Amino acid sequence: MEIILRFIDKQGQVKERFFYIVHVKDTVSLTLKNVIFNLALVAAIREVVEVHQFFKDLYDIVNVASSSSKWHNELQKAQVAKITRLIGTLQCPGETRWSSHLNKVTSLLKMYNATSTVLENLKNTAFNYSQRGDAHSAYNRLRSFEFIFILHMMKEGLRVTYNLCQALQHCSQDILNAMSLVLTMKDLSQKLIDGGWNELLKNVISFFETWELDFLDMNAQYIVGRSHNKKEDVIVEHHYRVNLFFATIDTQLQELNSRFNEHVVELLTLTTTLNPKEFFKLFDIDKISILVNKFYPEDFSQKEKESLPYELEHYELDVCKHPDLIIILTIYELCRSLVESGKSVMYPLADR
């Protein structure tokens, strides 16, 4: 990703200066928003090993099941072909939109039995050993307790993040509402930690009963991986509650608190007072003064800080009500218009 400084010169022209190239994992539109919030969402995947493995398994399961119609002509049989078409409605695993993770999880929960049926068919009837092996592996992972548990857990965790993810996808979404969603997301994440375990376990038990799957003895000693020789000094219930459920939600919450702490939230909230959107409805002289004094104290002299409120009073009556300026939607357009109209000279502190 290139770092470029864009600014308005004295003639009101947009200028760009190339500075550097930095490597980011994702270079799609709205990269800055995505990179910042991506840290919060993907933290759980990278930090909690089982969750990271879950998403790898999810990709394989959906990929194998969705490709089934290409593998075997027998899938054209009425019932199995219908199931295959339904599985095709599962979200593409390669999607990078924030909602795609939640959609994949919820889709697989709805299509669990159909997916299981197709994979079971494939592991016995696919063309070659490679395809049969992939189907066999995907089938076993799909029906494992850990995968099913995390499938339900991620549904709850991603549901909490959904609104904020959607908000950050929209260019038109104002910062003020996005920051409100950050706060509610923190509260909901904490609520999950404090009281979400029993409901999650209840849903998992119900799922196992519905599809007649073998449920683990939650009071048995937890065995690490597939080796019966590696045992932790905890019971199964403790492992899934503390090492998985609490750890995943807590990691996400910590990342949120780190990236959107009170200082950052206040700064972003105060900057909305400069937004000309909707006829300068958020313009607030007191908040702009707080923004200057608290976050940019070195950029203004004491005399300028004292003069700023008086200049802003004129600015509010002039610029914020000017017929040619009230239709402006972005700060970038406002800066250019202030230069073109000569008002940047009249209001140098506001323009700064």
C-alpha positions as CSV (number, residue, x, y, z in Angstrom):
1,M,0.0,0.0,0.0
2,E,1.4,3.4,-1.0
3,I,1.5,6.3,1.5
4,I,0.5,9.5,-0.3
5,L,0.0,12.9,1.2
6,R,-3.0,14.7,-0.4
7,F,-3.5,18.4,0.4
8,I,-5.0,21.6,-1.0
9,D,-2.5,24.2,-2.1
10,K,-3.0,28.0,-2.0
11,Q,-4.7,27.9,-5.4
12,G,-7.3,25.4,-4.2
13,Q,-5.8,22.6,-6.3
14,V,-5.5,19.0,-5.0
15,K,-1.8,18.0,-4.7
16,E,-0.4,14.5,-4.0
17,R,3.1,13.6,-2.8
18,F,4.3,10.0,-2.8
19,F,6.2,9.1,0.3
20,Y,6.6,5.3,0.8
21,I,5.2,1.9,0.2
22,V,4.1,-0.3,3.1
23,H,3.0,-3.9,2.9
24,V,-0.5,-4.6,4.1
25,K,-2.4,-7.9,4.1
26,D,-5.4,-6.4,2.2
27,T,-5.3,-3.6,-0.4
28,V,-9.0,-3.3,-1.3
29,S,-11.0,-0.1,-1.2
30,L,-11.4,1.5,2.2
31,T,-8.1,-0.2,3.1
32,L,-7.4,2.1,6.1
33,K,-10.7,1.2,7.7
34,N,-10.3,-2.4,6.9
35,V,-6.7,-2.7,8.1
36,I,-7.6,-1.0,11.4
37,F,-10.6,-3.1,12.2
38,N,-9.2,-6.2,10.6
39,L,-6.8,-6.4,13.6
40,A,-9.8,-6.6,15.9
41,L,-11.6,-9.3,14.0
42,V,-8.8,-11.5,12.9
43,A,-7.0,-11.4,16.2
44,A,-9.1,-14.3,17.5
45,I,-8.3,-16.4,14.5
46,R,-4.6,-15.8,14.8
47,E,-4.2,-15.9,18.6
48,V,-6.5,-18.9,19.4
49,V,-5.0,-21.8,17.6
50,E,-8.2,-23.8,17.5
51,V,-10.1,-21.0,16.0
52,H,-7.5,-20.5,13.3
53,Q,-7.7,-24.2,12.5
54,F,-11.5,-23.9,12.4
55,F,-11.5,-21.4,9.6
56,K,-9.0,-23.5,7.6
57,D,-11.3,-26.5,8.1
58,L,-14.4,-24.3,7.2
59,Y,-12.7,-23.3,3.9
60,D,-11.9,-27.0,3.1
61,I,-15.4,-28.3,3.9
62,V,-17.2,-25.6,1.9
63,N,-14.8,-26.0,-1.0
64,V,-15.1,-29.8,-1.1
65,A,-18.8,-29.8,-0.8
66,S,-19.4,-27.0,-3.3
67,S,-17.2,-28.7,-5.9
68,S,-19.0,-32.0,-5.5
69,S,-21.1,-31.7,-8.7
70,K,-17.9,-31.4,-10.7
71,W,-16.5,-34.6,-9.2
72,H,-19.1,-37.2,-9.7
73,N,-21.9,-37.7,-12.2
74,E,-23.9,-39.7,-9.6
75,L,-24.5,-36.4,-7.8
76,Q,-27.1,-35.6,-10.5
77,K,-29.4,-38.0,-8.8
78,A,-32.5,-36.1,-7.7
79,Q,-32.0,-35.9,-3.9
80,V,-28.2,-35.4,-3.9
81,A,-28.3,-33.0,-6.8
82,K,-30.8,-30.8,-4.9
83,I,-28.6,-30.9,-1.8
84,T,-25.6,-29.9,-3.9
85,R,-27.4,-26.9,-5.3
86,L,-28.4,-25.8,-1.8
87,I,-24.8,-26.1,-0.7
88,G,-23.8,-23.9,-3.6
89,T,-25.6,-21.1,-1.8
90,L,-22.9,-21.2,0.9
91,Q,-20.8,-18.0,0.8
92,C,-17.6,-18.1,-1.2
93,P,-14.7,-18.8,1.3
94,G,-12.6,-16.2,-0.5
95,E,-14.7,-13.3,0.3
96,T,-13.0,-10.5,2.2
97,R,-16.1,-8.5,3.1
98,W,-16.7,-8.5,6.9
99,S,-20.2,-10.0,6.6
100,S,-18.8,-13.0,4.7
101,H,-17.5,-14.7,7.8
102,L,-20.8,-14.6,9.5
103,N,-22.7,-15.6,6.4
104,K,-20.4,-18.6,5.9
105,V,-20.9,-19.7,9.5
106,T,-24.7,-19.3,9.5
107,S,-25.1,-20.9,6.1
108,L,-23.2,-24.0,7.1
109,L,-25.3,-24.3,10.3
110,K,-28.4,-24.2,8.2
111,M,-27.0,-26.6,5.6
112,Y,-25.2,-28.8,8.0
113,N,-27.1,-32.0,7.3
114,A,-27.0,-31.4,3.6
115,T,-23.3,-30.8,3.6
116,S,-22.7,-33.9,5.7
117,T,-24.8,-36.0,3.2
118,V,-22.8,-34.8,0.2
119,L,-19.5,-35.4,1.9
120,E,-20.5,-38.9,3.0
121,N,-21.5,-39.7,-0.6
122,L,-18.2,-38.3,-2.0
123,K,-15.9,-40.2,0.4
124,N,-17.2,-43.4,-1.1
125,T,-18.0,-42.5,-4.7
126,A,-15.6,-39.8,-5.8
127,F,-13.5,-40.4,-8.9
128,N,-10.1,-41.0,-7.3
129,Y,-8.3,-41.6,-4.0
130,S,-7.4,-37.9,-3.7
131,Q,-11.0,-36.7,-4.0
132,R,-12.2,-39.5,-1.7
133,G,-9.5,-38.6,0.8
134,D,-10.4,-34.9,0.8
135,A,-14.1,-35.7,1.2
136,H,-13.3,-38.2,4.0
137,S,-11.2,-35.6,5.9
138,A,-13.8,-32.9,5.4
139,Y,-16.5,-35.2,6.6
140,N,-14.7,-36.1,9.8
141,R,-13.9,-32.5,10.6
142,L,-17.4,-31.4,9.9
143,R,-18.7,-33.9,12.5
144,S,-16.1,-33.4,15.1
145,F,-17.2,-31.9,18.5
146,E,-14.5,-29.1,18.3
147,F,-15.6,-27.9,14.9
148,I,-19.3,-27.9,15.7
149,F,-18.6,-26.1,19.0
150,I,-16.5,-23.4,17.4
151,L,-19.1,-23.1,14.6
152,H,-21.7,-22.1,17.2
153,M,-19.2,-19.9,19.1
154,M,-18.2,-17.9,16.0
155,K,-21.8,-17.3,15.1
156,E,-22.2,-15.6,18.5
157,G,-18.9,-13.7,18.3
158,L,-19.3,-12.6,14.7
159,R,-22.9,-11.5,15.3
160,V,-21.7,-9.0,17.9
161,T,-19.2,-7.5,15.4
162,Y,-21.6,-7.5,12.4
163,N,-23.1,-4.0,12.7
164,L,-19.7,-2.3,13.1
165,C,-18.2,-4.3,10.3
166,Q,-21.1,-3.2,8.0
167,A,-20.8,0.5,9.2
168,L,-17.1,0.6,8.3
169,Q,-17.8,-0.8,4.8
170,H,-19.9,2.2,3.9
171,C,-18.2,5.4,2.8
172,S,-21.3,7.4,3.8
173,Q,-21.2,6.1,7.3
174,D,-20.3,9.0,9.6
175,I,-17.6,8.5,12.3
176,L,-20.0,9.5,15.1
177,N,-22.3,6.5,14.5
178,A,-19.3,4.2,13.9
179,M,-17.8,5.2,17.3
180,S,-21.1,4.5,19.0
181,L,-21.1,1.0,17.5
182,V,-17.5,0.5,18.8
183,L,-18.8,1.2,22.3
184,T,-21.9,-1.1,22.0
185,M,-19.7,-3.8,20.5
186,K,-17.4,-3.6,23.6
187,D,-20.4,-3.9,25.9
188,L,-21.9,-6.8,24.0
189,S,-18.5,-8.7,23.9
190,Q,-18.2,-8.2,27.7
191,K,-21.8,-9.4,28.1
192,L,-20.9,-12.6,26.1
193,I,-18.0,-13.3,28.5
194,D,-20.1,-12.6,31.6
195,G,-23.1,-14.6,30.7
196,G,-23.0,-16.2,27.3
197,W,-21.5,-19.6,28.1
198,N,-24.7,-21.4,29.3
199,E,-26.7,-20.3,26.3
200,L,-23.9,-21.3,23.9
201,L,-23.6,-24.8,25.5
202,K,-27.4,-25.2,25.4
203,N,-27.4,-24.5,21.6
204,V,-24.5,-26.9,21.0
205,I,-26.2,-29.7,23.0
206,S,-29.4,-29.1,21.1
207,F,-27.6,-29.3,17.8
208,F,-26.0,-32.6,18.7
209,E,-29.3,-34.1,19.7
210,T,-31.0,-32.9,16.5
211,W,-28.5,-34.6,14.3
212,E,-27.9,-37.6,16.6
213,L,-24.2,-36.9,17.1
214,D,-22.1,-38.1,20.0
215,F,-21.7,-35.4,22.6
216,L,-18.5,-35.3,24.7
217,D,-18.6,-35.9,28.4
218,M,-18.0,-32.4,29.7
219,N,-16.7,-33.7,33.0
220,A,-14.0,-36.0,31.5
221,Q,-10.4,-35.1,31.4
222,Y,-9.5,-33.0,28.3
223,I,-7.2,-34.8,25.9
224,V,-5.0,-32.6,23.6
225,G,-5.5,-33.3,19.9
226,R,-5.7,-36.9,18.7
227,S,-3.1,-38.3,21.0
228,H,-4.5,-40.1,24.1
229,N,-1.2,-39.7,25.8
230,K,-1.4,-35.9,25.9
231,K,-3.7,-34.8,28.7
232,E,-4.3,-31.5,30.3
233,D,-5.1,-31.2,34.0
234,V,-8.5,-29.8,33.2
235,I,-11.9,-31.2,32.3
236,V,-13.5,-30.9,28.8
237,E,-15.9,-28.2,30.0
238,H,-13.1,-26.0,31.4
239,H,-11.1,-26.3,28.1
240,Y,-14.0,-25.2,25.9
241,R,-15.3,-22.6,28.3
242,V,-12.0,-21.0,29.3
243,N,-9.4,-21.9,26.7
244,L,-11.7,-21.4,23.7
245,F,-14.9,-19.4,24.4
246,F,-13.5,-16.9,26.9
247,A,-10.1,-16.7,25.2
248,T,-11.6,-15.9,21.8
249,I,-14.0,-13.2,22.9
250,D,-11.5,-11.7,25.3
251,T,-8.8,-11.5,22.6
252,Q,-11.3,-9.7,20.4
253,L,-12.3,-7.3,23.2
254,Q,-8.7,-6.6,24.1
255,E,-7.9,-5.7,20.5
256,L,-10.9,-3.4,20.4
257,N,-9.8,-1.7,23.5
258,S,-6.3,-1.3,22.1
259,R,-7.3,0.1,18.7
260,F,-10.3,2.1,19.9
261,N,-9.4,3.3,23.4
262,E,-11.1,6.3,25.0
263,H,-8.5,8.7,23.7
264,V,-9.0,7.5,20.1
265,V,-12.8,7.5,20.3
266,E,-12.8,11.0,21.7
267,L,-10.5,12.3,19.0
268,L,-12.5,10.7,16.2
269,T,-15.8,11.9,17.7
270,L,-14.6,15.5,18.0
271,T,-13.4,15.5,14.4
272,T,-16.9,15.0,13.3
273,T,-17.7,18.6,14.2
274,L,-15.7,19.7,11.2
275,N,-17.7,17.5,8.8
276,P,-19.8,19.7,6.4
277,K,-22.2,16.8,5.7
278,E,-25.9,17.6,6.0
279,F,-25.6,21.4,6.2
280,F,-22.9,21.4,8.9
281,K,-25.3,19.9,11.4
282,L,-22.5,18.7,13.7
283,F,-20.6,22.0,13.8
284,D,-19.9,22.8,17.4
285,I,-17.6,25.7,18.5
286,D,-17.0,24.3,22.0
287,K,-16.1,20.8,20.7
288,I,-13.7,22.3,18.1
289,S,-12.0,24.3,20.9
290,I,-11.7,21.1,22.9
291,L,-10.2,19.4,19.9
292,V,-7.6,22.1,19.4
293,N,-6.7,22.4,23.1
294,K,-6.5,18.7,23.9
295,F,-5.2,17.1,20.7
296,Y,-3.4,19.9,18.8
297,P,-2.0,22.2,21.6
298,E,1.4,22.7,19.8
299,D,-0.2,23.7,16.5
300,F,-1.8,26.9,17.9
301,S,-0.4,29.6,20.0
302,Q,-2.2,30.7,23.2
303,K,-3.4,33.8,21.5
304,E,-4.7,31.8,18.6
305,K,-6.5,29.4,21.0
306,E,-8.2,32.4,22.6
307,S,-9.2,33.9,19.2
308,L,-10.5,30.7,17.7
309,P,-14.0,30.7,19.3
310,Y,-14.6,34.3,18.1
311,E,-13.5,33.4,14.6
312,L,-15.7,30.3,14.6
313,E,-18.7,32.4,15.5
314,H,-18.3,34.3,12.2
315,Y,-17.5,31.1,10.4
316,E,-20.7,29.5,11.6
317,L,-22.9,32.3,10.3
318,D,-21.0,32.7,7.1
319,V,-19.6,29.4,5.8
320,C,-22.0,27.1,7.5
321,K,-25.0,29.0,5.9
322,H,-23.5,30.0,2.6
323,P,-25.7,28.7,-0.2
324,D,-22.7,27.4,-2.3
325,L,-21.1,25.7,0.7
326,I,-24.0,24.0,2.5
327,I,-24.3,21.4,-0.3
328,I,-20.7,20.2,0.3
329,L,-20.4,16.7,1.6
330,T,-16.7,16.1,2.5
331,I,-13.9,18.0,4.3
332,Y,-11.8,17.7,1.2
333,E,-14.4,19.5,-0.9
334,L,-14.8,22.1,1.9
335,C,-11.1,22.9,2.0
336,R,-11.0,23.3,-1.8
337,S,-14.1,25.6,-1.7
338,L,-12.7,27.7,1.1
339,V,-9.5,28.4,-1.0
340,E,-11.5,29.0,-4.2
341,S,-13.8,31.5,-2.4
342,G,-11.1,33.2,-0.5
343,K,-12.6,32.3,2.8
344,S,-9.6,30.4,3.9
345,V,-7.9,33.8,4.2
346,M,-10.8,35.2,6.2
347,Y,-10.8,32.2,8.6
348,P,-7.2,31.0,8.8
349,L,-7.6,29.3,12.2
350,A,-10.6,27.3,11.0
351,D,-8.9,26.5,7.7
352,R,-5.9,25.2,9.5
